Amino acid sequence: MSSSTLNILMFIQVVVSVLMIVSILLQNRAEGMGAMFGGSGGEVFRTKRGVEKLLYYATIILAAIFAILSFVIVKYT
């Protein structure tokens, strides 16, 4: 594989990683400080809807694309 193709793959990987970071940071966390230390605080579990569901699936897809790109880059370097 040529060096320009590897550069393009690395650029795509950087873009995917930035998008994945943004999608993770935009997700709503319903956990407070109490949940961090083991307390549940009487939380109500609910299903994801709308944008929250879209961000959840986008994060999974971006993580899979990131992993595949990583394997391809390592294989051809």
VENNORHU-V370575 format. One record per residue. N is the residue number from 1. PHI is phi in radians with two decimals (999 if undefined). BURIAL is I if it has 9 or more other C-alpha atoms within 8 Angstrom, else O. Layout:
N/PHI/BURIAL, N/PHI/BURIAL
//
This chain:
1/999/O, 2/-1.32/O, 3/-1.19/O, 4/-1.20/O, 5/-1.17/O, 6/-1.13/I, 7/-1.11/O, 8/-1.14/O, 9/-1.11/I, 10/-1.17/I, 11/-1.12/O, 12/-1.09/O, 13/-1.13/I, 14/-1.13/O, 15/-1.10/O, 16/-1.10/I, 17/-1.16/I, 18/-1.15/O, 19/-1.11/I, 20/-1.17/I, 21/-1.08/O, 22/-1.10/O, 23/-1.16/I, 24/-1.21/I, 25/-1.22/O, 26/-1.41/O, 27/-1.21/I, 28/-1.42/O, 29/-1.78/O, 30/-1.58/O, 31/-1.69/O, 32/-1.68/O, 33/-1.16/O, 34/-1.12/I, 35/-1.20/I, 36/-1.16/O, 37/-1.78/O, 38/1.80/O, 39/-1.52/O, 40/-1.59/O, 41/1.25/O, 42/1.16/O, 43/-1.23/O, 44/-1.83/O, 45/-1.49/O, 46/-2.43/O, 47/-1.53/O, 48/-1.39/O, 49/-2.44/O, 50/1.08/O, 51/-1.14/O, 52/-1.07/I, 53/-1.19/I, 54/-1.09/I, 55/-1.12/I, 56/-1.08/I, 57/-1.22/O, 58/-1.11/I, 59/-1.12/I, 60/-1.12/O, 61/-1.15/O, 62/-1.12/I, 63/-1.15/I, 64/-1.15/O, 65/-1.11/I, 66/-1.07/I, 67/-1.14/O, 68/-1.11/O, 69/-1.07/I, 70/-1.09/I, 71/-1.12/O, 72/-1.15/O, 73/-1.12/I, 74/-1.15/O, 75/-1.09/O, 76/-1.75/O, 77/-1.90/O
//
